Amino acid sequence: MAQKAQMGLGKGLSALLGDLDGGSAPQPEVAKLKISRIEPNREQPRTKFEEAALEELAESIRIHGVITPVVVRRIGEDRYQLIAGERRYRASRLAGLDELPARVLEVDETEAYEMAMVENLQREDLDPIEEAEGYRVLCETYGLSKEEAARRVGKSRPAVANAMRLLALPEEVKAMVTAGEITAGHARAVLSVPAEKDRLPAARIIAEKGMSVRQAEAFCAKFGVEKPEKPVKPVVDYTADLADRLSRDMGRRVQVTCKKGRGTLVLHYDNLDDLDALIARITKN
């Protein structure tokens, strides 16, 4: 018999699924379903499944079978969609099984997606970008506010909003987060870089230097910010300027020195005749 799921999934999903913490709440009956009748949810929050880990699980299933049932919802006549247990589903197909033990819940598409989000969050199976994308789907596809999405998955609204900020990163930086080259904390620091074109170079430097989040925050606060050049005050050599003007006016080399308001004025002459002419000019008045 199928069971109607209740809301408040962040606290009660483990009881519904049974495979998260072994809760003792009443469980939907387990049915044997043809794998060919089950399809994964195309909007499953988790997108990465390591092939080596799947092969190991498939070998275990070949030996021991599927111990924990998957969770599905009915979507048509003898057709089902996965809610939880996609690793077991994939590994069972690799193992060549025809049937899967499953619990069938009567939930709508929104509730199914919420349950898939919560299962992955509780298992810590989502990387930060998958988590952010999951919240985006809840908000944009299923029309929930950030506050509603947070309540449904047992998170705080600031936690959801903070996670969704990562979606504003360039795709290359998102890929670095997914690959584990930088953390979500590093990525949020990168968002503080003013120019979007500078965010990828900043992220690469953070990764290359192995910065802590605090170091990355300080680094990004200054990255790409040009310091205004201080205006250079022109240096005026007043004595040289005076000597130059006197030289032009008197037609001879003139030297002026000045220190602390005192100095010398030297007039050069070439010969005695030139000296006489200089003296005559100076004393003519």
Sequence and secondary structure as in RCSB ss.txt:
>XXXX:A:sequence
MAQKAQMGLGKGLSALLGDLDGGSAPQPEVAKLKISRIEPNREQPRTKFEEAALEELAESIRIHGVITPVVVRRI
GEDRYQLIAGERRYRASRLAGLDELPARVLEVDETEAYEMAMVENLQREDLDPIEEAEGYRVLCETYGLSKEEAA
RRVGKSRPAVANAMRLLALPEEVKAMVTAGEITAGHARAVLSVPAEKDRLPAARIIAEKGMSVRQAEAFCAKFGV
EKPEKPVKPVVDYTADLADRLSRDMGRRVQVTCKKGRGTLVLHYDNLDDLDALIARITKN
>XXXX:A:secstr
  EE  S HHHHHHHHHSTTT   S    EEEEEGGGEE  TT S     HHHHHHHHHHHHHH   S EEEEEE
ETTEEEEEE HHHHHHHHHTT SEEEEEEEE  HHHHHHHHHHHHHHHT   HHHHHHHHHIIIIIS   HHHHH
HHHT  HHHHHHHHGGGGS HHHHHHHHTTSS HHHHHHHTTSSSGGGHHHHHHHHHHHT  HHHHHHHHHHTT 
            HHHHHHHHHHHHHTS EEEEEETTEEEEEE  SSHHHHHHHHHHHH  
